[in-house]
Amino acid sequence: MENTMVGNRIKGAARLLLLPAIAVLLLLSPGTSLAREGKFLWQSRDQFVAIEKQDGAGTAEANDHPAKLSADRLRSMLASLGITEPGKDKPLPVFNEPEREKLVELLREGLSQAGPGEDVTFAVIGQFPALMGLVRERKVTTGRVFYRKGELNIIFGMVHRDFSENEDRRLAPFVPGSRTRPAELGGKISASEGAVAFTMKRDDWPVFSAASHAPAPEMSEEGAGPATKQEHEPARADKPATVEERLMLLNSLRDKKLITDEEYRTKRQKILDEL
């Protein structure tokens, strides 16, 4: 009897110890408003744009917020950013067009609302071409944005990191970048040809002068420099010879879970539309 009572007490104590840990996991679970401190301007599952307190435990200099930037100027700045991955000569755009258009309006809104002790943070997921353009891989890019002394600062936390729906965001959070902890990006931030000039305060930290306003050419998502109509349309020589072969390849990619069902349906319809 005594042994049973002792055992029950031990089990009860173990449950009490587990409760705080479970509570923390619930608070940090993705999709909840408590996942990050601050004000969300936009949130779509794992993606977000938010206003939050500066990082750096009170050591960061005050920002010049609220700040106003024109949409064209901010769009040119974002379009100027590329990343050159190891083993490749030409940079890929950090942001594709849908990501840029989403960020332009939301970053402008955030910078105009943020206070001197606040930054604008973001995590966006874009699709980039792979396997001769037959599929698009989902990549996540995160960052921290603020305006100070006439300069727009973007500190990246991730650039083109592989995205998986199955990741537990409590264990693999989207970190927006930090003033105090440099991020390993897996590539080198570089400029597109004719881009708005910027300097690198750190390998993960580009800085734009507010005086920079020349429009930047749009970079091809394939990383082949300024985009042209031909660069957006993969050469037909890169595709299987027949519609049947292309559909078979598409089926194989879906069976291997290299593309989503939505990507499969969209690409299949595009192939059939060419008949």
MIKOL-602846 format. One record per residue (C-alpha): x, z, y; residue number from 1; residue in one letter. Coordinates in Angstrom, 1 decimal, always signed. Each point is the difference from the previous one (the first is absolute). Layout:
east|up|north|num|residu
X|Z|Y|NUM|A
...
***
This chain:
east|up|north|num|residu
+0.0|+0.0|+0.0|1|M
+2.8|+1.0|+2.4|2|E
+1.9|-3.3|-0.7|3|N
-3.2|-2.0|+0.7|4|T
-0.5|+1.8|+3.4|5|M
+3.6|-0.7|+0.9|6|V
-0.4|-3.6|-0.9|7|G
-3.1|-0.4|+2.1|8|N
+1.7|+1.6|+3.0|9|R
+2.9|-2.5|-0.3|10|I
-2.4|-2.9|-0.2|11|K
-1.9|+1.3|+3.0|12|G
+3.2|+0.4|+2.0|13|A
+1.1|-3.6|-0.9|14|A
-3.3|-1.4|+1.2|15|R
+0.4|+1.8|+3.3|16|L
+3.5|-1.4|+0.4|17|L
-1.3|-3.5|-0.6|18|L
-2.8|+0.1|+2.5|19|L
+2.2|-0.3|+3.1|20|P
+1.8|-3.0|-1.5|21|A
-3.2|-1.7|-0.9|22|I
-1.3|+0.6|+3.6|23|A
+3.1|-1.6|+1.5|24|V
-0.4|-3.1|-2.2|25|L
-3.6|-0.4|+1.0|26|L
+0.8|+0.3|+3.7|27|L
+2.8|-2.6|-0.3|28|L
-2.0|-2.4|-2.2|29|S
-0.3|-3.6|+1.4|30|P
-3.1|-0.9|+1.8|31|G
-0.5|+3.4|+1.6|32|T
+0.2|+0.6|+3.7|33|S
+2.4|+2.8|-0.7|34|L
+2.6|-2.2|-1.6|35|A
+1.9|-0.3|+3.3|36|R
-0.3|+2.2|+3.1|37|E
-1.3|-2.0|+3.0|38|G
-2.6|-2.4|+1.0|39|K
-0.8|-3.1|-2.0|40|F
-0.6|-3.1|+2.0|41|L
-0.6|-2.0|-3.2|42|W
+0.2|+0.8|-3.7|43|Q
-0.7|-2.2|-3.1|44|S
+0.9|+1.8|-3.2|45|R
+3.8|+0.4|+0.1|46|D
+0.4|-1.9|+3.3|47|Q
-0.3|+1.6|+3.4|48|F
+0.9|+0.1|+3.7|49|V
+0.0|+3.5|+1.5|50|A
+1.1|+2.0|+3.0|51|I
+2.0|+3.1|-1.1|52|E
+2.5|+2.5|+1.3|53|K
+3.6|-1.1|+0.5|54|Q
+2.3|+0.8|-2.9|55|D
+3.2|+1.9|+0.5|56|G
-1.3|+3.6|+0.3|57|A
-0.2|+0.0|+3.7|58|G
+3.4|-1.5|+0.7|59|T
-1.2|-3.5|+0.9|60|A
-0.1|-1.1|+3.6|61|E
-3.4|-0.4|+1.5|62|A
-1.5|-3.5|-0.2|63|N
-1.3|-1.9|+3.0|64|D
-3.5|+0.0|-1.3|65|H
-2.6|-1.1|+0.6|66|P
+1.5|-3.5|+0.2|67|A
-1.5|-3.4|+0.4|68|K
+1.5|-3.2|-1.5|69|L
-1.6|-3.5|+0.1|70|S
-1.2|-1.4|-3.3|71|A
+2.2|-3.1|+0.4|72|D
+3.1|+2.1|+0.6|73|R
-0.6|+2.3|-3.0|74|L
-0.9|-2.9|-2.2|75|R
+3.3|-1.7|+0.9|76|S
+1.9|+3.1|-0.7|77|M
-1.5|+0.4|-3.5|78|L
+0.5|-3.7|-0.8|79|A
+3.7|+0.4|+0.9|80|S
+0.7|+2.4|-2.8|81|L
+1.3|-1.3|-3.3|82|G
+1.7|+1.5|-3.0|83|I
+2.8|-1.6|-1.9|84|T
+0.0|+1.2|-3.6|85|E
+3.1|+0.4|-2.2|86|P
+1.2|-3.3|-1.4|87|G
-2.0|-2.1|+2.5|88|K
+1.2|-1.9|+3.1|89|D
-3.3|-0.4|+1.9|90|K
-2.2|+2.8|+1.3|91|P
-3.6|+0.6|-1.0|92|L
-2.4|+1.1|+2.7|93|P
-0.5|+3.7|+0.0|94|V
-3.7|-0.5|+0.8|95|F
-2.2|-2.9|-1.1|96|N
-2.6|-1.4|+2.4|97|E
-3.0|+2.2|-1.2|98|P
+2.2|+3.1|+0.3|99|E
+1.2|-0.9|+3.5|100|R
-3.5|-0.7|+1.3|101|E
-1.2|+3.3|-1.5|102|K
+2.9|+2.0|+1.5|103|L
+0.0|-1.6|+3.4|104|V
-3.4|+1.3|+1.0|105|E
+0.4|+3.4|-1.8|106|L
+3.5|+0.7|+1.3|107|L
-1.1|-0.9|+3.6|108|R
-3.0|+2.4|-0.4|109|E
+2.2|+2.7|-1.4|110|G
+2.7|-0.2|+2.7|111|L
-2.7|+0.0|+2.7|112|S
-1.5|+3.2|-1.5|113|Q
+3.1|+1.9|-1.1|114|A
+1.4|+2.9|+2.0|115|G
+3.8|+0.6|+0.8|116|P
+0.4|+2.1|-3.2|117|G
-1.7|-2.5|-2.3|118|E
+1.0|-3.2|-1.9|119|D
-2.1|-2.8|-1.6|120|V
+0.6|-0.3|-3.7|121|T
-1.1|-2.7|-2.4|122|F
+0.0|-1.3|-3.6|123|A
-1.1|-3.5|-0.7|124|V
-0.1|-2.0|-3.2|125|I
+0.6|-3.8|+0.1|126|G
+0.1|-2.8|-2.5|127|Q
+3.2|-2.1|-0.2|128|F
+0.6|-3.1|-2.1|129|P
+1.8|+0.1|-3.4|130|A
+0.4|-2.3|-3.0|131|L
+0.0|-3.3|+1.9|132|M
-2.9|+1.1|+2.2|133|G
-2.4|+0.3|-3.0|134|L
-0.4|+3.7|+0.5|135|V
+0.4|+2.5|+2.8|136|R
+1.5|+3.4|-0.5|137|E
-1.3|+3.0|+1.9|138|R
+2.6|+1.8|+2.1|139|K
-0.3|+3.1|+2.1|140|V
+1.7|+0.6|+3.4|141|T
-0.2|+3.2|+1.9|142|T
+1.3|+1.1|+3.4|143|G
-0.1|+2.3|+3.0|144|R
-0.5|-1.5|+3.5|145|V
+0.6|+1.5|+3.5|146|F
+0.8|-1.0|+3.5|147|Y
+2.7|+1.7|+2.1|148|R
+2.1|-1.0|+3.0|149|K
-1.3|-3.5|+0.1|150|G
+0.7|-0.7|-3.7|151|E
-2.3|-0.4|-3.0|152|L
+1.5|+1.8|-3.1|153|N
-1.0|-0.8|-3.6|154|I
+1.4|+2.2|-2.7|155|I
-0.6|-1.4|-3.4|156|F
-0.6|+2.2|-3.1|157|G
-0.5|-2.9|-2.4|158|M
+0.2|-3.8|+0.3|159|V
-1.5|-2.2|-2.7|160|H
+0.0|+2.7|-2.7|161|R
-1.8|-1.0|-3.1|162|D
-3.6|+1.3|+0.0|163|F
-1.8|+1.3|-3.1|164|S
-3.7|+1.0|-0.1|165|E
+0.9|+2.5|-2.8|166|N
+2.4|+2.1|+2.0|167|E
-1.0|+3.5|+0.8|168|D
+0.3|+0.2|+3.8|169|R
+0.6|+3.7|-0.2|170|R
+3.2|-0.7|-1.9|171|L
+0.9|-3.2|+1.7|172|A
-1.2|+0.3|+3.6|173|P
+0.3|-2.7|+2.6|174|F
+2.6|+1.5|+2.3|175|V
-0.2|-1.5|+3.6|176|P
+3.7|+0.4|+1.0|177|G
+1.9|+2.9|+1.6|178|S
+2.2|+0.6|+3.0|179|R
+2.1|+2.4|-2.0|180|T
+0.1|-1.6|-3.5|181|R
+1.1|-3.6|-0.3|182|P
-1.9|-2.1|-2.5|183|A
+1.5|-2.2|-2.7|184|E
-1.9|-3.3|+0.5|185|L
+1.5|-2.1|-2.8|186|G
+0.9|-2.7|+2.5|187|G
+1.4|-0.6|+3.5|188|K
-2.3|-0.3|+3.0|189|I
+0.8|-3.2|+1.8|190|S
-1.5|-2.3|+2.7|191|A
-1.8|-3.3|-0.4|192|S
+1.5|-3.0|+1.7|193|E
-0.8|+0.1|+3.7|194|G
-1.6|+3.4|-0.3|195|A
-0.6|+2.6|+2.6|196|V
+3.3|+1.9|+0.4|197|A
+0.3|+3.4|-1.5|198|F
+2.8|+2.5|-0.8|199|T
+0.4|+2.2|-3.0|200|M
+0.4|+3.7|+0.7|201|K
+0.3|+0.5|-3.7|202|R
-0.4|-2.2|-3.1|203|D
-3.7|+0.9|-0.2|204|D
-0.6|+0.3|+3.8|205|W
-0.4|-3.1|+2.2|206|P
-0.5|+0.4|+3.7|207|V
-1.7|-2.5|+2.4|208|F
+0.4|-0.1|+3.7|209|S
-3.3|-0.2|+1.8|210|A
+1.5|-2.8|+2.1|211|A
+0.2|-2.1|-3.1|212|S
-3.0|-2.3|+0.0|213|H
+1.1|-3.4|-1.3|214|A
-2.4|-1.1|-2.8|215|P
+1.7|+0.0|-3.4|216|A
-0.5|-2.8|-2.5|217|P
-2.0|+0.9|-3.0|218|E
+2.2|+0.4|-3.1|219|M
-0.9|-1.6|-3.3|220|S
-1.1|+2.5|-2.6|221|E
+2.5|-1.7|-2.3|222|E
+2.8|+1.0|+2.3|223|G
+1.0|-3.5|+1.0|224|A
+0.2|+0.6|+3.7|225|G
-2.7|-1.1|+2.6|226|P
-3.1|-1.0|-1.8|227|A
-1.2|-3.6|-0.1|228|T
-3.0|-1.5|-1.7|229|K
+2.2|-1.3|-2.8|230|Q
+1.5|+3.4|-0.6|231|E
-3.5|+1.6|-0.4|232|H
-0.9|-2.7|-2.6|233|E
+2.1|+0.3|-3.2|234|P
+1.4|-3.3|-1.2|235|A
-2.1|-1.4|-2.8|236|R
+3.2|-0.6|-1.9|237|A
+0.2|+3.8|-0.5|238|D
-3.4|+0.1|-1.7|239|K
-0.8|-0.9|-3.7|240|P
-0.8|-3.7|-0.4|241|A
-3.7|+0.3|-0.9|242|T
-3.0|+2.1|+0.9|243|V
-0.2|+1.2|-3.6|244|E
+3.6|+1.2|+0.0|245|E
-0.5|+1.8|+3.3|246|R
-3.1|+1.7|-1.2|247|L
+1.8|+1.0|-3.2|248|M
+2.8|+1.5|+2.0|249|L
-2.5|+1.8|+2.2|250|L
-1.7|+1.5|-3.1|251|N
+3.4|+1.1|-1.3|252|S
+0.8|+1.8|+3.2|253|L
-3.3|+1.8|+0.0|254|R
+0.3|+1.0|-3.7|255|D
+3.5|+1.5|+0.8|256|K
-1.6|+1.9|+2.9|257|K
+2.3|-1.7|+2.5|258|L
-3.0|-0.9|+2.2|259|I
-3.3|+1.7|+0.7|260|T
-3.4|-1.4|-1.1|261|D
-0.7|-0.8|+3.6|262|E
+3.2|-1.9|+0.4|263|E
-0.7|-1.8|-3.2|264|Y
-3.5|-1.1|+1.1|265|R
+1.2|-1.1|+3.4|266|T
+2.9|-2.1|-1.3|267|K
-2.1|-1.4|-2.9|268|R
-2.7|-1.2|+2.5|269|Q
+2.7|-1.5|+2.2|270|K
+1.4|-2.0|-2.9|271|I
-3.5|-1.2|-1.0|272|L
-0.7|-1.0|+3.6|273|D
+2.9|-2.5|-0.2|274|E
-1.8|-2.0|-2.7|275|L
***
